[in-house]
Amino acid sequence: MNRESNNQQDLRIKSKVISEGVSRTPNRSYLRALGFEDDDFNNPMIGVASTWSEVTPCNVHIDGLARAAKRGVSEAGANPLIFNTITVSDGISMGTDGMRFSLPSRELIADSIESVVSAENLDGVVAIGGCDKNMPGCMIGIARLNLPAVFVYGGTVLPGKLDGKDLDAVSAFEGVGQYNNGEIDKAALHKVECNACPGAGACGGMFTANTMSSAIEAMGMSLPGSASHPAVSADKAKDSRAAGKAVYHLLEQGIYPKDIMTKEAFENAITVAMALGGSTNAILHLLAIAHTMEIDLTLDDFEEVRKRVPHIADLRPSGKYVMSHLNDVGGIPAVMKLLHKHGLIHGECLTVTGKTVAENLADAPDLSDNKEIINFEQPKHPTGPLVILKGNLAPEGAVAKISGLSVTYIQGPAKVFDTENDATHAILNDQIKPGDIVVIRYAGPKGGPGMPEMLSASSILVGKGLGESVGLLTDGRFSGGSHGLVIGHAAPEAQVGGPMALLEENDIITIDAEKREISFDVSDSELAERKAKWQAPKLKATHGTLYKYAKLVSSASKGAITD
């Protein structure tokens, strides 16, 4: 176990930020304006990175959590300083041009946390995230800094209620498909809209936010139990306060992210994501965090874990239950304890408690006897549901999610679209028939730019009853709420001349999740001819953040990273 400190002196005695001496007098003058007194300059300074915002219910409550974390830092004996970073709402931007800014916001968040903590020479950080991209953004920032740190999840929303049934954010998207299909009327759709999201917190199913919170806790970077506590629960404020204290203890013990985020820790994160039927976006984000930590993690590692981990959770979007239900039966610690019992978790990994995973799990509750939500003996699928496909249509790989599917094979004609909007109109206008494979290309990291999610198209297919009879393939992404026969992250992307760029209408595509194959029936000579004629389209962005992102970003197979 490698534990080191920034200096040999006791961090209770002096922060590395404000050392003694006349040369530091100007620095201390600024801090005195914030209320610092003489004794405060002898204590560490801990940043509290808050993603509070009123642009999304996922983050609207996080200001209170940041203040709870600040209290915990103070109680431990350090000086807390809250600063903010951005968030965007995936749900609000979904299906619009705004969705192109979602994934790039991950990099902006990481950049801003790195910038503030480095510029202010802080000794550690508590990072609090709620929506999909500020969670991996916080983690990439933490990984770059490699200072003692704890991540706090803002928490899941409670389920919405309508006519005695639970709703979540995806219910509204699927409702559009049901309305278009004549299954519900406009008044019924309006009721779904009004009841799907009842308050603060991230989308309730095992979508991207809850997948990432689970993975981060499994990785050891969040306090045990905090991943599944609802946003509006008293436990969430306790999580934040405890995180403030935990960072100070990490400073005392000289424990750094590189001591915690090892290859085995990432395997624990992948294991939990697979067992719970998590979002395809977890693959993209874990690759990016691992790259920052200089951990050799590839798509092949996900496949290796998938083969040995059963899908044991009946959670939305393909199942019945949501994160708050999982919390009621024991939460992530109970799930990890079960997986550890069956030899699927590395118990020796260090965590932000200062203890190992196994030591934490010894004190964790067992799962309740309710087998409806988590059932190891009768899994939903004997292996994980996030499958890496490869073939002549995606030589670097593509990602399929097979949870809840009775069909894992489709062969049919390509219906090719260069925008999600065109594809959505075709679906709504009944131009897509069973057996077709809808292709949405030029939607990758560079081509989007920003690799937008395709929740609108996938949800409408499900709503129209085509979720298992029509394939949907893209070099963009899917929301954690997407389900059906959907394949994303196809790489290399079309914008850089990947095989998707060479697809033509009615080319026969084969998607076989069991054989891990994604291919199209075009000869090498024909492909060479098409390649010779193909010209890369101009980037859709010519200035600003999307242009910079498109110029810098890597392949999805490497996590769509910019450094």
MIDREN-251415 format. One record per residue (C-alpha): x, y, z. Coordinates in steps of 0.001 Angstrom, whole numbers, padded with zeros to 6 digits, always signed. Example, Ala and Ser with C-alpha at 12.3 -4.5 7.8 and 13.67 -1.06 7.14 Angstrom:
# MIDREN-251415
+012300-004500+007800;+013670-001060+007140;
This chain:
# MIDREN-251415
+000000+000000+000000;+001660+003192-001171;+000844+006142+001078;+002775+009374+000781;+002302+012961+001917;+003168+016268+000307;+005626+016945+003130;+006885+015208+006239;+005320+017569+008739;+002027+016919+010484;-000714+018444+008333;-002484+019495+011511;+000282+022026+012036;+000508+023895+008777;-001155+024079+005381;+001165+024014+002392;-000811+026987+001103;-000070+029658+003677;+003382+029078+005087;+004881+031354+007690;+007017+034294+006737;+006794+037867+005529;+006517+036748+001903;+003079+035297+002590;+001631+038424+004187;-000152+039592+000986;-001762+036169+000544;-003014+036183+004090;-004489+039637+003650;-006917+038279+001057;-007918+035402+003322;-008448+037736+006280;-011089+039410+004130;-012876+036031+004117;-012828+035858+007903;-009550+034018+008532;-007835+034645+011874;-004243+033928+012988;-004863+030326+014056;-006563+029485+010751;-003280+029852+008875;-001920+026822+010732;-004622+024515+009312;-005103+022825+005926;-007366+024456+003361;-009978+022176+001791;-011914+023096-001322;-015576+022143-001606;-016364+021917-005324;-020096+022475-005683;-022102+021852-008860;-025111+023697-007469;-027346+025107-010178;-030972+025957-010842;-030856+024670-014435;-031604+021069-013414;-033407+019308-010547;-030370+017019-010241;-028356+019877-008736;-030861+022355-007350;-030279+021188-003750;-026496+020843-003844;-025802+024261-002290;-027119+022862+000998;-024938+019782+000657;-021870+021939+000015;-022572+023838+003232;-022912+020538+005088;-019537+019445+003689;-018073+022792+004755;-019328+022183+008279;-017674+018760+008328;-014345+020203+007184;-014493+022843+009926;-015384+020308+012594;-012356+018212+011587;-010051+021188+012083;-009429+022497+008551;-010478+025603+006638;-013226+024955+004052;-013665+027093+000932;-016666+026532-001324;-016333+027191-005041;-018683+026388-007898;-018463+024773-011272;-021031+024276-014016;-023622+021681-014900;-025961+021201-017817;-029179+019193-017787;-029059+016218-020119;-032802+015737-019761;-033659+019300-020774;-031167+019394-023638;-032110+015911-024904;-033273+015876-028515;-032020+019421-029140;-028757+020931-030367;-028003+021647-026720;-027243+017962-026168;-023979+018489-028066;-022702+020433-025035;-023363+017635-022536;-020232+015494-022872;-017911+018494-023415;-019208+019875-020115;-017455+016941-018427;-014119+018384-019528;-015081+021936-018532;-015951+020721-015045;-012683+018821-014706;-010759+021826-016024;-012444+024215-013590;-011850+022044-010516;-008226+021515-011503;-007828+025250-012108;-009312+026480-008834;-007662+023905-006563;-004279+024366-008263;-004437+028161-008413;-005439+028468-004765;-002969+025748-003662;-005627+023878-001705;-004700+020780+000290;-007678+018597-000576;-011145+018659-002062;-014698+017455-001531;-016466+017345-004897;-020262+017176-005021;-022007+016207-008273;-025559+015353-009210;-026159+015167-012964;-024556+012807-015449;-021470+014707-016596;-020510+016592-013454;-019905+013290-011699;-017162+011984-014033;-016055+015602-014480;-015443+015817-010741;-013618+012509-010788;-011360+013487-013689;-010540+016707-011832;-009746+014728-008678;-007574+012344-010668;-005593+015185-012244;-004951+016821-008885;-004140+013659-006927;-004851+015419-003641;-006813+013826-000784;-010392+013880-002004;-013881+012474-001498;-016713+012525-004011;-020283+013075-002792;-023283+012187-004961;-026171+014655-004795;-028561+011716-004725;-031357+010134-006695;-034812+011603-007130;-037724+009710-005628;-040054+008058-008149;-042952+010006-009562;-046432+008607-009077;-049383+008370-011463;-052438+006177-010979;-050572+004057-008464;-047595+003420-010752;-044023+004671-010446;-042691+007044-013107;-039246+008384-013951;-037786+010839-016442;-037719+008261-019250;-041463+007678-018828;-042061+011037-020513;-039864+010193-023525;-041515+006802-023941;-044898+008482-023545;-044247+010450-026724;-043902+007169-028621;-047061+005804-027012;-048968+008974-027925;-047687+008830-031511;-048741+005187-031666;-052269+006049-030508;-051957+004147-027224;-052529+007203-025014;-054139+010570-025662;-052693+014046-025178;-054265+014449-021737;-052651+011221-020538;-049289+012298-021945;-049621+015616-020105;-050208+013763-016823;-047026+011768-017378;-045131+015001-018065;-046421+016604-014883;-045647+013654-012603;-042448+012069-013949;-039974+014204-011972;-041341+015057-008511;-038432+017079-007106;-034716+017354-006444;-032326+014603-007428;-030933+012808-010451;-033024+010524-012691;-034273+007631-010583;-033464+004481-012556;-030107+002821-013091;-029370+005538-015612;-026022+007328-015944;-026057+009324-012683;-026978+006375-010471;-024636+004090-012414;-021741+006483-011876;-022538+007030-008192;-022528+003253-007732;-019286+002849-009669;-017544+005643-007751;-018555+004137-004405;-017402+000700-005601;-014104+002304-006626;-013636+003510-003056;-013881+007258-003731;-017230+007826-001948;-018240+006970+001585;-020089+003633+001936;-023837+003895+001389;-023773+007387-000067;-024357+006294-003685;-027930+005169-003095;-029224+007712-000558;-032047+009811-002077;-031414+013512-002631;-034134+014637-000249;-033201+012278+002594;-031521+013356+005822;-028806+010814+004986;-027622+012946+002091;-026676+015914+004285;-024954+013451+006649;-022987+012040+003686;-021729+015521+002847;-020788+016415+006405;-018986+013097+006852;-017117+013634+003573;-015727+016918+004903;-014322+015102+007899;-013068+012192+005788;-010888+014417+003592;-009096+015723+006658;-008444+012176+007831;-007068+011302+004382;-004646+014213+004786;-003597+012917+008192;-002984+009424+006833;-001366+010544+003592;-003876+008697+001394;-004205+009978-002168;-006452+009105-005122;-003657+007118-006749;-003626+004872-003666;-007346+004215-004096;-008025+004297-007841;-006006+001244-008863;-006713-001178-011715;-008463-003474-009240;-010614-000579-008005;-011743+000115-011570;-012586-003571-011932;-014760-003244-008811;-016526-000272-010409;-017147-002227-013621;-018377-005239-011630;-021030-003208-009807;-022115-001443-013022;-022530-004808-014755;-024368-006416-011831;-026842-003536-011637;-027437-003274-015404;-025920+000196-015578;-025578+002789-018309;-023383+002403-021376;-021991+005827-020472;-020154+004227-017543;-017774+002684-020071;-016958+006053-021602;-016472+007762-018237;-014482+005022-016517;-012114+004890-019509;-011608+008656-019224;-010994+008615-015456;-008598+005684-015795;-006650+007487-018532;-006223+010474-016217;-004988+008175-013439;-002606+006518-015937;-004350+003169-015424;-004241+000818-018422;-007991+000234-018848;-009405-000777-022247;-012679-002010-023718;-011301-005539-023445;-011195-005169-019645;-014930-004440-019598;-015549-007581-021588;-013406-009669-019246;-015371-008459-016217;-018699-008863-018021;-018088-012563-018641;-017860-013380-014931;-020464-011013-013436;-024200-011816-013584;-026825-009122-014078;-028724-009434-010791;-030840-006252-010517;-034377-005585-011734;-033885-001847-012169;-035117+000703-014661;-034854+001325-017595;-035258-002349-018524;-036574-003454-015130;-039221-002390-012638;-037490-000659-009717;-035506+002552-009133;-032532+003555-007003;-034564+004526-003946;-036012+000996-003877;-032474-000424-003969;-031553+001861-001081;-034460+000446+000932;-033080-003109+000691;-029508-002216+001667;-028080-000027-001082;-024695-000352-002754;-022841-001697+000328;-025255-004634+000533;-024865-005329-003198;-021071-005176-002899;-021160-007447+000138;-023092-010020-001878;-020693-009750-004819;-017691-009972-002473;-019138-013117-000902;-019136-014686-004364;-015557-013650-005090;-016392-010911-007587;-015037-007901-005667;-011405-007110-004834;-011656-006711-001067;-008069-005526-000580;-008604-002167-002317;-008185+000947-000181;-011070+003434+000168;-011663+006997+001375;-012569+005659+004817;-008909+004739+005237;-010041+001108+005377;-010156-001542+002673;-013289-002542+000809;-013430-005790+002789;-013136-003924+006097;-015957-001586+005104;-018156-004474+003965;-017673-006326+007240;-019761-003598+008868;-022260-003296+005984;-025808-004621+006199;-026848-007690+004270;-029435-007334+001546;-032992-007713+002764;-034781-010967+002002;-036703-009238-000807;-035499-011039-003947;-037501-008920-006379;-034907-006149-006693;-031631-008108-006322;-031468-011834-006978;-028093-013533-007361;-029525-017062-007566;-031891-016171-010411;-030120-013372-012324;-031680-011422-015147;-028801-012659-017303;-025866-014949-016431;-023353-012358-017613;-023190-008562-017608;-025469-006640-019979;-022921-004116-021344;-021416-005900-024340;-018456-004767-026443;-019039-005526-030133;-016386-005476-032850;-016337-006076-036590;-015853-004338-039916;-018465-001720-038974;-016718-000780-035714;-013121-002103-035672;-012294-000220-032439;-015514-001347-030798;-019106-000415-030102;-021233-000814-026969;-024567-002633-026715;-026823-002922-023679;-028811-006156-023706;-030558-005922-020324;-034214-006829-020581;-033925-007968-024191;-035283-011268-025464;-033637-010569-028834;-029874-010102-029084;-029493-010688-032820;-030753-008716-035776;-029816-008670-039435;-031449-006156-041695;-031198-003211-044064;-029554+000008-042952;-031733+003110-042821;-029067+005797-042768;-029461+009274-041266;-026887+011977-040679;-028860+013600-037834;-031005+012328-034957;-033723+014791-035934;-034133+013194-039376;-034178+009726-037838;-036774+010733-035231;-039065+012193-037904;-038776+008979-039924;-039703+006888-036863;-042653+009113-035971;-043866+009047-039592;-043832+005218-039666;-041061+005049-042251;-039159+002532-040100;-040396-001059-040150;-039597-004172-038086;-036311-005651-039203;-034765-002289-040125;-031582-000994-038560;-031629+002769-038033;-028161+004304-038322;-027468+007790-036953;-023952+008821-037918;-021760+011926-037718;-022835+012068-034083;-019524+011030-032512;-017157+013075-030340;-015891+015082-033314;-018843+014688-035645;-021580+015744-033212;-019557+017456-032012;-019951+016322-028445;-021331+012809-028989;-024999+013618-028236;-027298+011050-026635;-030118+009460-028625;-032743+009047-025913;-035492+010599-028037;-035052+008173-030930;-034580+005093-028722;-037483+005919-026396;-039875+006596-029266;-038988+003224-030804;-039766+001556-027460;-042957+003578-027105;-044063+002461-030561;-043413-001171-029726;-040323-001438-031958;-037703-001699-029204;-036733-005291-030027;-037640-005460-033719;-035650-002430-034912;-031936-001945-034319;-030524+001498-033577;-026833+002116-034247;-024841+005299-033783;-021358+006685-033287;-023006+008943-030718;-024179+007899-027268;-027317+006703-025584;-028812+007980-022378;-028597+005705-019383;-032371+005651-019759;-032216+004107-023215;-033094+000489-023723;-034035-001705-026620;-031764-003044-029352;-029403-000048-029261;-025693+000113-030067;-023589+003219-029515;-020015+004488-029364;-019215+002898-032761;-015557+003659-033425;-013818+004979-035385;-016600+007521-035843;-017914+008618-039237;-016376+012102-039018;-012854+010648-039182;-013700+008191-041963;-014807+005251-039848;-016771+002511-041630;-020124+004065-040688;-019284+006924-043065;-019211+004411-045911;-022606+002862-045192;-025244+003204-047888;-029012+002823-047683;-030114-000826-047468;-026633-002256-046849;-027226-005390-044771;-026015-005015-041184;-025552-007854-038699;-025661-007200-034959;-025042-010246-032761;-024554-009565-029065;-023895-013221-028260;-021042-013439-030781;-020044-009796-030039;-020233-008985-033754;-021158-005807-035614;-020604-005955-039357;-022030-005062-042721;-022070-007168-045881;-019890-005127-048223;-016771-006493-049877;-013327-005058-049194;-013044-003893-052798;-016389-002100-052625;-015359-000470-049345;-012107+000702-050929;-014046+002326-053772;-016396+004068-051353;-013463+005195-049217;-011749+006756-052248;-014873+008821-052996;-015594+009858-049384;-014739+013329-048180;-014876+014374-044551;-017656+016892-043952;-016746+020193-042391;-016955+020306-038616;-020404+021446-037499;-018829+023939-035076;-016461+026615-036306;-015767+028526-033095;-016200+028401-029332;-016171+025475-026952;-017563+022879-029377;-014918+023752-031974;-012123+023414-029424;-013615+020147-028235;-013916+018729-031759;-010289+019575-032497;-008974+017936-029294;-011229+015005-028485;-010150+011382-028931;-012093+008313-029999;-014953+007004-027878;-012973+003775-027580;-010515+005758-025443;-013138+007587-023388;-013531+010694-025594;-010773+012462-023672;-009220+015831-024477;-005825+015474-022814;
